[in-house]
Structures are given as structure tokens and as C-alpha cells.
């Protein structure tokens, strides 16, 4: 089964990649991951740690975010806010007709708890309760990974920006990864159901995520701004305990640089853009990492490329 996203020339011009993580998308996708056995030891360790914290709101959220299939579009407002509180403000301002419509779609896949009737009617107490549940779960499960999410999404954005500069946005669409195929003017995405999405000049926002859904995810409501989430390929594990333990040893900036070089060879200018500092400062940090045997550096034309060594990889893996 496929989600077929139809592009026009105007859509290609208006398609972009998010440069920062969206906290509500990450929260919802992490709820999906929490309910799956992934076979990834680090992801399952993250799941056990989250459940051990007994996050507030989990019982409220699980009926809305099932392991597979549809979840309500209103859980991921289209403002793309980088701040959880602003995202929750947008959620609680959702019109009742959208709340009720989304819950009606969800109910077609299984019965919902009685309290969702108040939510579907847009009652303020129900909306505040949902926001509190999302806030509590986010604090326990997602907020501890904030630095990892930022690093992951920045790395993906930088790589896609380079692809777009070299091959245009069609190059980005052609290289999104497994389960997605660009057959101009249609992007075919492996999906739980057959669905057609005509962008009709609105463009598409591609949102790379740390938490991996089994398939990319799109909003169902055709009236909403088109979004497609997909797992960032240049990502560290959700359980980044090894990377966090390096911070007291070599510092946050050098740890971040080491992560980036593990994702592929990086030039000094690439690293400067990814960590948000000058090339001179990055050169100092790469000199220290190279002297410690954690990265290697080679000159290529007018650039110096840095790559992680086997010792650096071992440290990142703990």
C-alpha cells in the first residue's frame, strides 16, 4: 500500500526540510515506539527507562496514539513550534469541529474512552487535561533527549541542504531513504493504507525525526498544511547514554563534533555550521580530538575532512 504525494512545479519550489525538531511530533512518535518491540537494544532500554519513571499522562495518551494506524491530526499542530508550551497552546486552540472529526476517524478503528466525548466537543477542561498529559509524558520520555534531537535534526538538515544545493529539491526527494521512491511528479511512500495527497501548490514540509515510526507519517486532513515525517538517517540511538557520559570527559562541543564525524566525513566548515561556532574554534576542537586519536583528518582540495576513528566509534558506543 502506498501514500502517493502529487507535486506540481509550484510544490517543488515550496518544499522544504525542517531545521529543528518538533517536540509534539517527537512526543507522538515516541509513544508509537514505546508500544513496539523494535529489536534495537538501545531503543528498548529507553522504553524500559521511560516506563520505570511512570510518566504522568501515559494512560490518557495511549488510547489516542495506538501502535499502528491513524492518530488524531490535532496532536501535532501545524505551527511547527520548537517549544513544547507553544505547541500545546496551539493544540488547545484547535476548533471543536477538527477535534470531533479527528476523533470520529480514530473511533472507526476501535472504541474510545468516554472522556474523549468532552474532548471532541472542545470542552476546555478536557483540552487542558490532554495538554497536561502530553506535558508530563514529554518531560519524562522526550525532554531528556533534547540535545540528541537537536543534533540529529541539524545533521539531517545540513545534509539535505547540501543535496538540494547540488541536485535540487528533486535530489532530496529521490534520496529520502527506504520505503520512499521519487517517480516524478509523484513521491511514493510505503504506508499502512492507500492514500492520494495532491499538494496543489502548497508545497510539502519534510520533518526529520529522532523517533522512528514503522513508516513515514503524514497528516490525514487535506485542509491542513502538508507534512511528511521521516526518520533522520544520520541519527544516534534514542538511548544516547554513552554520548552523554562523554560530555564530562571531553566537553559538550567535542562530543557533538565526534557524533557528527561518526555520521560521515565532515569538513571544518560543515562542522562549524552544525555546532554553531566559528571555523577557527572548530579547528581547535578537531586538533584536540585528532591528538587523542578519536578522529582523523585529511585534506581534500581546499577543505580538511574529518572522520571518526575506530577508537572514537568505540567511545560513542560506550
C-alpha positions in Angstrom: 0.0 0.0 0.0 1.2 3.5 -0.9 0.8 7.1 0.0 1.2 8.9 -3.3 2.1 12.6 -3.0 1.5 14.5 -6.2 3.7 17.5 -6.9 3.5 20.4 -9.3 6.3 22.8 -10.2 5.0 25.2 -7.6 5.0 22.5 -4.9 8.7 21.6 -5.7 9.6 25.3 -5.2 7.7 25.4 -1.8 9.0 22.1 -0.4 11.5 22.4 2.5 13.1 20.4 5.3 12.6 21.3 8.9 15.8 22.6 10.5 14.8 21.8 14.1 12.9 19.0 15.9 9.2 19.5 16.5 8.5 18.5 20.2 4.9 17.3 19.6 5.8 15.2 16.6 8.7 13.6 18.6 6.3 13.0 21.5 3.7 11.3 19.5 6.2 9.1 17.5 7.9 8.2 20.8 4.6 6.9 22.1 4.4 4.7 19.0 8.0 3.4 19.7 7.1 2.7 23.3 4.4 0.2 22.2 6.6 -1.7 19.8 9.3 -4.3 20.3 11.9 -2.8 17.9 14.7 -5.4 18.4 17.0 -2.4 19.0 18.6 -2.9 22.5 19.2 0.8 23.0 15.6 1.8 22.0 14.2 -0.9 24.3 16.4 0.3 27.1 15.0 3.8 26.5 11.5 2.3 26.7 12.2 0.5 30.0 13.6 3.6 31.5 10.5 5.7 30.4 8.1 3.1 31.9 10.2 3.0 35.1 9.6 6.7 35.5 5.8 6.1 35.3 5.2 9.3 33.3 2.1 11.3 34.0 -0.4 11.2 31.3 0.5 7.9 29.7 -2.9 6.3 30.4 -4.6 9.3 28.8 -2.4 9.3 25.7 -2.3 5.6 24.7 -5.9 5.4 23.6 -5.2 8.3 21.2 -1.9 7.0 19.9 -2.2 3.4 19.0 0.7 1.2 18.0 -0.4 1.3 14.3 -2.7 3.3 12.1 -4.2 6.7 12.4 -3.7 9.1 15.3 -5.5 12.5 15.5 -4.0 15.3 13.5 -4.7 17.7 16.3 -1.9 16.1 18.4 0.6 17.7 16.0 -0.4 21.3 15.3 0.9 22.7 12.1 2.7 25.7 13.6 5.9 23.6 13.9 6.8 25.3 17.2 10.2 24.4 18.7 8.8 24.9 22.2 6.5 22.3 23.8 4.4 25.0 25.6 3.7 27.0 22.4 2.8 23.7 20.7 0.4 22.9 23.5 -1.1 26.3 23.2 -1.8 25.7 19.5 -3.3 22.3 20.4 -5.7 23.7 23.0 -6.8 26.3 20.4 -7.9 23.6 17.9 -11.6 24.2 16.8 -14.1 21.7 18.1 -15.1 20.7 14.6 -11.5 19.5 14.0 -11.3 17.7 17.3 -14.6 15.9 16.8 -13.7 15.0 13.2 -10.3 13.5 14.1 -11.8 11.5 17.0 -14.5 10.2 14.7 -11.9 8.9 12.3 -10.0 7.3 15.3 -13.2 5.7 16.7 -13.7 3.9 13.4 -10.6 1.8 14.3 -11.8 0.9 17.8 -13.9 2.2 20.8 -12.6 5.3 22.6 -12.9 6.1 26.4 -15.9 8.1 27.5 -13.8 11.1 28.4 -13.0 11.7 24.7 -16.6 12.9 24.1 -15.7 16.0 26.1 -12.5 16.4 24.2 -14.4 16.1 20.8 -16.8 18.8 22.0 -13.9 21.1 22.6 -14.5 21.4 26.4 -11.7 23.5 28.0 -11.2 21.1 30.9 -10.7 18.2 28.5 -8.2 20.1 26.4 -6.3 21.2 29.5 -6.2 17.6 30.7 -4.8 16.5 27.3 -2.2 19.2 27.4 -1.2 18.2 30.9 -0.8 14.6 29.8 1.4 15.5 26.9 3.4 17.8 29.0 4.0 15.1 31.7 4.9 12.4 29.2 7.2 14.7 27.2 9.1 15.7 30.4 9.7 12.0 31.2 10.3 10.5 27.8 11.4 13.1 25.3 12.9 16.2 27.1 16.0 14.2 28.4 16.9 13.6 24.7 16.6 17.3 23.7 20.3 17.7 22.8 20.3 14.5 20.9 17.2 15.5 18.9 18.7 18.9 18.0 22.0 17.3 16.9 20.2 14.7 14.9 17.8 17.0 13.1 20.6 19.6 12.4 22.7 17.0 10.9 19.9 15.8 8.6 19.0 19.3 7.7 22.6 20.1 6.8 23.0 17.0 4.7 19.7 17.7 2.9 20.6 21.4 2.3 23.9 20.2 0.6 21.9 17.7 -1.5 19.4 20.5 -2.5 22.3 22.8 -3.5 23.9 20.1 -5.7 20.8 18.3 -7.1 17.8 20.5 -6.3 14.8 19.5 -4.2 14.2 16.6 -6.5 17.5 15.2 -5.4 16.3 15.4 -1.8 13.0 13.6 -2.7 15.0 10.9 -4.5 17.2 10.2 -1.5 14.8 10.2 1.4 15.5 6.6 2.2 13.9 3.1 2.4 10.2 3.0 1.8 10.1 6.1 -0.3 10.6 6.4 -4.1 10.5 9.6 -6.2 8.8 8.9 -9.5 8.3 12.4 -10.9 6.0 14.1 -10.3 4.9 11.7 -7.5 6.6 10.7 -4.3 5.5 7.1 -3.4 5.7 6.2 0.3 5.1 2.8 1.8 2.1 3.3 4.0 -0.5 1.4 6.1 -3.3 2.4 3.7 -3.6 3.6 0.1 -3.9 7.3 0.0 -3.6 10.1 -2.5 -2.3 13.6 -1.5 -2.4 16.4 -4.0 -0.3 19.3 -2.8 -2.0 21.7 -5.3 0.7 24.4 -4.9 1.0 24.3 -1.1 4.4 22.5 -1.1 5.5 19.9 1.5 7.3 20.3 4.8 9.6 17.3 5.4 10.2 16.8 9.1 13.1 14.5 10.1 12.6 12.8 13.5 14.7 11.1 16.0 12.0 8.6 16.9 11.4 6.1 14.2 7.9 5.2 13.1 7.5 2.0 11.1 6.6 4.1 8.1 6.8 7.8 7.4 3.8 9.7 8.7 1.6 12.4 7.1 -1.5 14.3 8.3 -4.8 13.0 7.0 -6.8 16.2 6.8 -6.4 17.7 3.3 -7.1 21.2 4.7 -4.0 21.2 6.9 -0.5 22.3 5.6 1.1 19.1 4.1 3.7 17.5 6.3 5.6 14.2 5.9 7.8 13.0 8.8 10.5 10.5 8.2 13.3 9.0 10.4 16.5 11.0 10.2 19.1 8.7 8.8 22.0 10.4 10.4 20.8 9.7 13.9 22.1 8.4 17.2 20.1 6.0 19.2 17.2 7.3 21.4 19.2 5.9 24.3 22.3 8.2 24.0 23.7 7.3 27.4 27.2 6.6 26.0 27.3 10.0 24.3 26.0 11.8 27.4 28.7 10.1 29.5 31.4 11.6 27.2 30.3 15.2 27.9 32.1 15.4 31.3 35.2 13.8 29.8 35.7 15.8 26.6 33.1 18.5 26.8 29.7 19.0 25.0 31.2 20.6 21.9 33.8 17.9 21.3 31.2 15.2 21.9 28.9 16.8 19.4 31.7 17.1 16.8 32.5 13.5 17.4 28.9 12.5 16.8 28.9 14.4 13.5 32.1 12.8 12.3 30.6 9.4 13.0 27.7 10.2 10.6 30.2 10.7 7.8 33.2 12.7 6.8 32.7 16.4 7.6 34.7 19.4 6.5 35.6 22.1 9.1 33.0 24.5 7.6 30.3 21.7 7.8 31.2 21.2 11.5 31.2 24.9 12.2 27.7 25.2 10.8 26.4 22.2 12.6 27.7 23.2 16.1 27.2 26.9 15.6 30.7 28.3 16.1 33.5 29.8 14.0 35.8 27.6 11.9 38.8 28.7 13.9 37.1 27.4 17.1 36.1 24.1 15.4 39.7 23.7 14.2 40.9 23.9 17.7 38.5 21.2 18.9 39.3 18.9 16.0 43.0 19.3 16.7 42.4 18.1 20.3 40.2 15.2 19.1 42.8 14.2 16.5 45.6 14.3 19.0 43.6 12.0 21.2 43.2 9.5 18.3 39.4 10.0 18.2 39.2 11.5 14.7 41.4 11.5 11.6 41.8 14.5 9.2 42.7 14.6 5.6 43.0 17.4 3.1 40.7 17.3 0.0 41.2 20.1 -2.4 40.6 23.3 -0.4 38.9 21.5 2.5 40.0 19.4 5.5 37.7 16.4 6.0 37.3 14.9 9.5 36.2 11.3 10.2 35.8 9.3 13.4 38.4 6.6 14.1 37.7 3.2 15.4 38.6 4.4 18.9 36.2 7.3 18.6 33.5 4.9 17.4 34.1 2.7 20.4 33.7 5.6 22.8 30.5 6.7 21.2 29.1 3.2 21.5 30.1 3.0 25.2 
